[in-house]
């Protein structure tokens, strides 16, 4: 017997509600995940781990800074500028909420 049209279970796209638009990009999500597992990381280490170019990583970090998801501490080491990044409380909260939505979708 063929299924009735109303018997079909359509996927609920409302399951995407709660996704953080800022964290939908893999690089920004990667930055936040890495920073959630470390107190802080410098620009060079993030660049190495994420395999990003200077310009690309810088742009993504700037977006996260603008939304107060990451904080930057710029210092000099051996007369060279070094930027250290840390996840803020707001960034951690946003990441956790984003990952919860992802987990619900996977279930």
N, C-alpha and C positions, 0 to 999 in steps of 0.2 A: 504494500500500500504506500503510495507516495506521501511524503511529508507535507503537511499543511504549511503555508507561508508563515503563519504565526508560530509554528513549532520550531522554526530555525532560531538558533541562538547566535545573535550577532555580537561581535566583540564590542565591549563597551569602551569607547574612546575617552569616556570621562575618567578612565583609569590614569590618563596622563595629567589629570588635574593635580596641581601641586608640584609639577616639575618646575625647577628653577631655570628660567630661560638662559640665565648667565652661565649655568653649569651644564647646559646641553652640549657645548663644544668640548670635544675630548681633551684639548689642551688645558682649558680652564678647570675642567673636572680633575684632570691629572695633577695639576698644581695643587688644588685643594686636598686631594687624597694624600699626596706626598707630604704636604705641610701638616696634615692631621696626624701623621705618624712620626713627625719630627718637630722639635721645638722651633727650629728655624733652619732654613737652607739658603745658601747664597745663589745669586743669579747663575753663576757658572755651573753649579751642581744641578740646578733645575734644568738648565739648557742641556746638559749631558744626559740626564735621566729621561727627559722628554724628547730628546733628539729634535730640538727646534732651533731655528735660526735666531740670532739676536733680535732682529726686528719683530719677528712673529711673537716670540716669548715676551718681549717688552710690551707689545700691544695688549696681549692677554693679561699680563700682570697689571697694566694700567687700568684695564676695565675692572679687575677685581679690587684694586685699590680704590677706585672711584666709588664703588659700592660698599666700601669698608669691609670687604671679605678678607683682605690681607693687609698687613701693616708692613712697611718697609723701614729699615734702619740702615742708613748709609754711613759707612765709616771708611777710613783709610787704613790700609795695611801695606807697609813698605812703600808708602807714597802712592799707592794705587787705590782708586775707589773700589769699594766692595759693598754691594747691596745685599742685605740679609732680609729675607721675607719670613713672616710668621702668619699663621691663620688666626684671625680674630674670633671673638666669641660669636659675633654675627655670622662670620664665615663658617664656623663649625656648626652652628645651628642650621644654616642654609644647606650645608652639605649633608647633614644627618637627615633632614627632611627630604631632600632630593633622593638620597639613597633608599629611604623608606618607600617612596613612591615606586622606585625601580624594583625593589624587592616584592612589592604587591603585584606589580605587572608580571614578574617572573613566576609567581605562584599561579 
